[in-house]
Amino acid sequence: METSTWYQVNNESELDTPGLLIYPDRVAHNIRSMLEMTGSPQRLMPHLKTNKCSAVINLLLNAGIRQFKVSTIAEAELAAICGAQTILLAHQLVGPKIDRLFRLIERYPETEFHALVDQHDAVQNLNKGAEHHGEDLGVWIDVNSGMNRSGISPSYELLDLAHFLADQTSLRLIGLHVYDGHLRQSDFEQRKRQVVDEFEHVLDQFNELKAKHPKLLLVAGGTPSFCVHAQFPDRICSPGTCVFWDWGYSEKLPEQAFQFGVVLVSRVISQPAPGLVTLDMGHKAVAPENPIDKRILWLNRKGELIAQSEEHGIVSVSPDSEVHLGDLWYGIPYHICPTINLYRELQVVRNGSISDTWEVLGSQRKLNV
């Protein structure tokens, strides 16, 4: 039996809801598109915060990608278990996480782990940990190009931090890390101009440092600026969301031809009043950080999500809509990354049917270390 639309499955009775469906063929298409945009797997350092899944990491590895960016120790360990060659923890480590990093290094010696810093105290803390564990740690400097979330300004302060880092006994300067996720204008030419203009200060500092550190690397951008940074062959690109894609970026970034690779599925559990249906899709099922009208894009039904609680989603529908208890609603999350983090498994759709499940181990805060 052929499905009438790409997302629908034949064995719907086997679907547990709320749940996430993953379509490996579409994810593979997105990975191929990333490679086509950069021209080489060596120019990609995908962020694993989106997928958090060993099966997807293996798809990336099979495509020749060997270096990855992560946000948590658990994501780093998952990538190491899968056989990643290089992993950048793109989240400045403090407290017990410093010791956990060195325990990772000891447990997975075939993987090279790197850390991120944006101030002198962080450099000193990492150097102290590296000395204690007898390690030589690769470090990237996080640069604040304008997002004002983390990083050091691209000025004399950056140069001073780089010189300070180079003087440490157990640290190696690997490169500069720049995330400009605040630049997400829908007009590509406008976004490109802003990315290029904002990056000028970064390049000034990078070129000055590279004269003293010839092997210095530069990793830049996320999915919004991916198309821009991919045009400059000296930059490593680190998109993440585009592996799965979502409603939010499909609206904001129309020039990027990625496919929806993950779909949220929910069922009608009540009809409390005329024109209202209740789904088993509350805050625990889809990322709720955006306004109520920017959380889910329905694929097979017409309705407007108007309220949510922990387990319930209230949808306004036309009074004459034909809705039945147990009906399936398929939708695309507005923001896929935090939505993935709410689940422990993905239901895999192949040839129109659920075939198996993939664990989302990276949604945990701790695996072994």
C-alpha positions in Angstrom: 0.0 0.0 0.0 1.4 3.4 -1.0 1.1 6.3 1.5 -0.8 9.3 0.2 1.7 11.7 1.6 5.4 11.4 2.4 5.0 11.6 6.2 2.1 9.2 6.7 2.7 5.7 7.8 0.8 2.6 6.8 0.9 0.9 10.3 -0.6 3.9 12.2 -2.1 1.6 14.8 1.5 0.9 16.0 2.3 4.5 16.6 2.6 5.5 20.2 1.9 9.1 20.9 3.1 11.7 21.4 6.1 10.6 19.5 8.7 11.6 16.9 9.0 9.9 13.6 12.4 10.0 11.7 12.8 9.4 8.0 16.4 8.2 7.3 16.2 8.9 3.6 15.3 12.5 4.2 18.0 12.9 6.8 20.5 11.4 4.4 19.4 13.9 1.8 20.2 16.7 4.3 23.6 15.3 5.0 24.4 15.1 1.3 23.2 18.7 0.9 25.6 19.9 3.7 28.5 18.1 1.9 27.6 19.7 -1.5 27.5 23.2 0.1 31.0 22.8 1.7 32.6 20.6 -0.9 34.3 18.4 1.6 33.6 16.6 4.9 36.7 18.1 6.3 34.9 21.5 6.2 32.1 20.3 8.4 31.9 20.2 12.2 28.1 19.5 12.7 26.6 20.3 16.0 25.1 17.2 17.7 22.9 19.2 20.0 20.1 18.7 17.5 20.1 15.0 16.9 21.7 13.5 20.1 21.3 10.1 18.4 24.0 7.5 17.7 22.2 6.2 14.6 22.3 9.7 13.1 25.9 10.3 14.2 26.8 7.0 12.3 25.1 8.4 9.2 27.3 11.5 9.5 30.4 9.3 10.0 29.5 7.1 7.1 29.4 10.3 5.0 33.1 11.0 5.9 32.5 13.6 8.6 34.9 13.1 11.5 34.7 16.2 13.7 31.8 17.3 15.7 30.6 20.1 18.0 28.6 19.3 21.2 27.1 21.2 24.1 27.2 18.6 26.9 29.5 16.0 28.3 26.9 13.3 27.5 26.8 14.4 23.8 30.6 14.3 23.7 30.7 10.8 25.2 28.0 9.6 22.8 30.0 10.9 19.8 33.2 9.2 21.2 31.3 5.9 21.6 30.3 6.2 17.9 34.0 6.7 16.9 34.2 10.4 16.3 37.8 11.6 15.6 37.6 15.1 17.1 35.0 16.6 19.4 34.7 20.3 20.4 32.8 20.9 23.7 31.4 24.3 22.6 30.3 25.3 26.0 32.8 26.8 28.4 33.4 24.2 31.2 33.1 25.1 34.8 32.9 23.2 38.1 32.8 19.4 38.0 32.6 19.4 34.2 36.3 20.1 33.9 37.1 16.8 35.7 34.5 15.0 33.6 36.2 16.2 30.5 39.5 14.7 31.5 37.8 11.5 32.5 36.4 11.4 29.0 39.9 11.8 27.6 41.1 8.9 29.7 38.2 6.6 28.8 38.2 7.3 25.0 41.9 7.7 24.0 41.2 7.3 20.3 39.1 10.5 20.3 40.6 14.0 20.5 38.6 16.2 22.8 38.8 20.0 22.6 37.5 22.7 25.0 36.3 26.3 24.6 37.4 29.4 26.6 36.6 33.1 26.5 38.5 34.4 29.6 41.7 34.0 31.6 40.2 32.1 34.5 38.8 29.4 32.2 42.3 29.0 30.7 43.9 28.7 34.1 41.3 26.2 35.2 41.8 24.0 32.2 45.5 24.2 32.4 45.4 23.1 36.0 43.2 20.2 35.1 45.4 19.2 32.2 48.5 19.3 34.4 46.9 17.2 37.1 45.8 14.5 34.6 49.0 14.6 32.5 47.2 15.7 29.4 47.9 18.1 26.5 44.6 19.7 25.8 43.5 21.4 22.6 41.6 24.6 23.2 39.5 27.0 21.0 38.8 30.6 21.8 35.2 31.5 21.7 34.7 34.9 19.9 31.7 37.1 20.5 31.0 38.6 17.0 27.8 40.3 18.1 25.4 37.7 19.6 26.4 38.6 23.1 25.7 35.2 24.5 29.3 34.0 25.1 32.8 34.7 23.9 35.4 37.4 24.0 35.2 40.5 21.8 37.3 40.4 18.6 39.8 43.1 19.8 43.1 43.4 21.7 41.4 41.3 24.4 41.2 38.3 22.1 44.9 38.7 21.1 45.9 39.0 24.8 43.9 35.8 25.7 45.5 33.9 22.8 49.0 34.9 24.0 48.1 33.9 27.6 46.8 30.6 26.4 49.9 29.9 24.3 52.0 30.4 27.4 50.3 27.6 29.3 52.2 24.4 30.0 49.4 21.9 29.1 47.2 23.7 26.6 47.4 24.1 22.8 45.6 26.8 20.8 43.6 25.1 18.0 41.5 27.9 16.6 38.8 30.5 16.9 35.1 29.5 17.4 32.5 32.0 16.2 28.7 31.6 16.4 26.6 34.3 14.8 23.2 32.7 15.3 21.6 36.1 15.8 21.9 36.9 12.1 18.9 35.1 10.6 17.2 37.6 8.2 14.9 35.9 5.7 16.4 37.9 2.8 19.6 35.9 2.0 21.5 38.9 0.5 20.8 41.0 3.5 21.9 38.2 5.9 25.0 37.6 3.8 26.0 41.3 4.0 25.5 41.4 7.8 27.5 38.1 8.3 30.3 39.4 6.1 30.4 42.9 7.7 30.3 41.5 11.2 33.0 39.0 10.5 35.6 41.6 9.4 36.7 42.2 12.9 37.1 38.5 13.5 39.2 38.1 10.4 41.5 40.9 11.4 42.3 39.1 14.7 42.4 35.7 13.1 44.9 36.8 10.4 47.1 38.5 13.0 47.1 35.3 15.2 47.6 33.0 12.2 50.9 34.8 11.4 52.2 33.4 14.7 50.1 30.2 14.7 50.2 29.0 11.0 47.9 25.9 11.8 45.2 28.0 13.4 41.7 27.0 12.5 38.4 28.9 12.2 35.0 27.3 12.8 32.1 29.6 12.1 28.3 29.9 12.1 25.4 27.6 12.6 22.5 26.8 10.3 21.4 30.4 9.6 24.8 31.6 8.4 25.8 28.2 7.0 25.2 29.3 3.3 27.5 32.3 3.8 30.4 30.7 5.6 30.4 27.8 3.2 31.5 30.2 0.5 34.8 30.8 2.2 37.1 27.8 1.9 39.2 28.6 4.9 36.3 28.2 7.3 34.9 25.1 9.0 31.1 25.2 9.2 29.1 23.9 12.1 25.4 23.7 11.3 23.2 21.5 13.4 19.5 22.0 12.8 19.6 21.3 9.1 20.3 17.6 9.7 16.6 17.3 10.8 15.3 20.7 9.7 12.3 22.4 11.3 9.4 24.8 10.6 11.2 27.8 12.1 14.2 27.7 9.8 12.2 26.6 6.8 10.4 30.0 7.2 13.4 32.1 8.0 15.9 30.5 5.6 14.1 29.9 2.3 17.3 29.6 0.2 18.2 26.4 2.1 16.7 23.3 0.4 16.7 20.9 3.3 13.9 18.5 3.9 11.9 17.8 7.1 13.5 14.7 8.5 11.5 14.5 11.8 7.8 14.7 12.3 5.8 14.9 15.6 2.7 12.8 15.8 -0.1 13.2 18.3 -3.6 11.8 18.8 -7.0 13.3 19.7 -7.8 12.4 23.3 -10.8 14.5 23.9 -13.4 16.9 22.4 -14.3 19.2 25.3 -16.4 21.7 23.4 -17.6 22.5 19.9 -14.7 23.7 17.8 -12.1 22.4 20.2 -10.1 19.2 20.3 -7.5 18.1 22.8 -4.3 16.3 21.8 -1.8 14.4 23.9 0.7 17.1 23.0 1.5 19.3 25.9 4.7 21.1 27.0 6.4 17.7 27.5 5.9 16.8 23.8 7.0 19.9 21.8 9.4 22.7 22.7 7.2 25.5 24.4 9.7 28.4 24.4 8.1 30.2 21.5 4.7 31.9 21.4 1.8 29.4 21.2 1.3 30.0 17.4 5.0 29.1 16.8 5.2 25.6 18.1 3.8 23.2 15.6 2.9 23.3 11.9 0.2 20.7 11.1 0.6 18.7 8.0 -2.6 16.7 7.7 -5.1 18.8 9.6 -6.3 22.3 9.9 -6.3 23.7 13.4 -4.7 26.3 15.6 -2.9 25.4 18.8 -4.4 27.8 21.4 -3.3 26.4 24.8 -1.1 23.9 26.4 -0.5 22.3 29.8 2.0 19.6 30.6 0.2 16.7 28.8 -2.5 18.5 26.8 -2.7 20.6 23.7 -5.9 22.4 22.9 -6.6 23.0 19.2 -9.2 25.3 17.8 -10.9 23.8 14.7 -13.8 24.6 12.4 -17.1 23.6 14.1 -17.9 21.5 11.1 -14.6 19.7 11.1 -14.8 15.9 11.1 -12.7 14.9 14.1 -12.8 11.6 15.9 -11.3 10.3 19.1 -7.8 8.8 18.4 -7.3 10.7 15.1 -3.6 11.2 14.3 -2.2 14.7 13.8 1.2 15.0 12.1 3.2 18.2 12.5 6.6 19.8 12.2 8.0 21.4 15.4 8.9 25.1 15.1 12.2 24.4 17.0 13.4 20.8 16.6 16.5 20.9 18.9 14.8 21.3 22.3 11.9 19.1 21.0 14.3 16.2 20.4 15.6 16.7 24.0 12.1 15.8 25.3 12.3 12.2 23.9 14.2 9.1 24.5 13.6 7.4 21.2 12.7 8.1 17.6 10.3 5.9 15.6 12.0 5.1 12.3 9.9 5.2 9.1 11.2 3.2 6.1 9.1 2.5 3.0 6.1 4.1 4.6 6.1 1.9 7.8 7.5 2.0 11.3 10.5 -0.4 11.1 12.3 0.1 14.5 13.3 2.8 17.0 16.5 4.8 17.5 17.6 5.8 21.0 18.2 9.5 21.8 20.9 8.9 24.4 22.3 12.4 24.2 19.2 13.8 25.8 20.5 12.5 29.1 22.8 14.7 31.2 25.1 11.8 31.9 26.0 8.5 30.3 29.0 6.9 31.9 31.3 9.8 32.8 
